[in-house]
Amino acid sequence: MAEGRTRPAWAEVDLDALAANVALLARRAAPAALCAVVKADAYGHGAVPVARAAIESGAAWLAVALVDEGLELREHGIAAPVLVLSEVLPDAAEALVAAGLSATVTTWAGLEAVAAAARQIGVRAGVHVKVDTGMHRAGAAPDRAAALVEGVEADPALGLEAVWTHLAVADGVDEEDRMFSVLQLETFDRVVSGLHARPRLLHAANTAGAVAWPSARYDLVRCGIGIYGYAPSAAMADGGAGEDVASFVARLQPVLTLKARVSEVRELDAGERPSYGRRRALPERSVVATVPLGYADGVPRRLFDTGCPVLVGGRRRPLAGVVTMDQLMVDCGPGAAVAPGDEVVLVGRQGHEEITAADWAARLGTIAYEVLCGIGPRVPRVHAARRTGGAR
Ligand SMILES: *Cc1c(COP(=O)(O)O)cnc(C)c1O
């Protein structure tokens, strides 16, 4: 695969792996359709190529967090249904409607903003009314949702496409979390059964819901992390939600590989302490390689403290010191045959070794989502698919 344009550091995005993940999730959720969540530049994977590949491999819908993200898809000719997951501000409603994006509505003010834009443009805007069943981030209160749905149905400028909600702990495996998901789904069902007619679409599940909660699948599942090849939580991967869930998420393939080429190599004596703060002494005379990726690229400075290795020459090697803004140093060990230009893998496979975003997340006390989204905009994304024969 090719690398970045001028910078010897890049993220490879394997669209075949993405397609396989989409197909696996779509099959598991069927007959519910799949909505590929491509917000935040497709969790750092590149929204446009990911959206195209997801649609080609079976996703019926796309979802984004921001109107701007939806516009980017439309500007690149992506015509599939796109849901904007947050309610639109009045100033942005016209752009949303003009681009044919579907609006989330959680308030009367939001309803009116979308309707005004639709009347202005002379089209009917698609609306998904969102109900807050316990996440308490966004959504109409359960006892107000029916009136909002009726308001959408009564307005000729609006077309009700869906009623939906979002689960807070579908990835949780303990009894309290499971009870809460049951409660959220019961609340959602109660709201829906209070409507005079069932909306065309109901949706509630994120990846965790789609994989582990059959009753949450309804007509559409909104999968983000799963299409990028990761389990929503370590507990789900470790069998906490049952063997069936663990074996399913084990079949998802990580899509992103973070790589760079060694820029400099030096042999240093035992006791030398590379990088700022001189935090770590080389245990013996060793080859130290400099790699042009740093915390400005989303390699956390703290990764050094966690003892996280990188892959050089197919072997796991420790960082030789703290990660700097643009570069990091690797202790390749005594007499290592490492040369400038050699490929280093920070996240992904090399030889028989693999380091995943989930490994980083476990070490850093966060989740794979944050690791993936943290890979910065100055790291070029290289999209490749063996199936279609090369980069696109
Ligand atoms: C981000 C998001 C999703 C996707 O969640 P995953 O856990 O990545 O599958 C689904 N629904 C909403 C409302 C979201 O914000």
The ligand as a Tripos MOL2 file, in Angstrom:
@<TRIPOS>MOLECULE
LIG
   15    15     1     0     0
SMALL
NO_CHARGES

@<TRIPOS>ATOM
      1 C1        -22.0770    7.6090   17.7350 C.3       1 LIG1
      2 C2        -23.4790    7.1330   17.7940 C.ar      1 LIG1
      3 C3        -23.7970    5.8320   17.3720 C.ar      1 LIG1
      4 C4        -22.7620    4.7910   17.0420 C.3       1 LIG1
      5 O1        -22.3120    4.1880   18.2330 O.3       1 LIG1
      6 P1        -21.2860    2.9560   18.2150 P.3       1 LIG1
      7 O2        -21.1710    2.5790   19.6290 O.co2     1 LIG1
      8 O3        -20.0130    3.5110   17.6550 O.co2     1 LIG1
      9 O4        -21.8660    1.9180   17.3500 O.co2     1 LIG1
     10 C5        -25.1410    5.4800   17.3060 C.ar      1 LIG1
     11 N1        -26.0950    6.3730   17.6620 N.ar      1 LIG1
     12 C6        -25.8100    7.6230   18.0950 C.ar      1 LIG1
     13 C7        -26.9070    8.5410   18.4880 C.3       1 LIG1
     14 C8        -24.4940    8.0350   18.1830 C.ar      1 LIG1
     15 O5        -24.2240    9.2610   18.6250 O.3       1 LIG1
@<TRIPOS>BOND
     1     1     2 1
     2     2     3 ar
     3     2    14 ar
     4     3     4 1
     5     3    10 ar
     6     4     5 1
     7     5     6 1
     8     6     7 2
     9     6     8 1
    10     6     9 1
    11    10    11 ar
    12    11    12 ar
    13    12    13 1
    14    12    14 ar
    15    14    15 1
@<TRIPOS>SUBSTRUCTURE
     1 LIG1         1 GROUP 0 **** ****
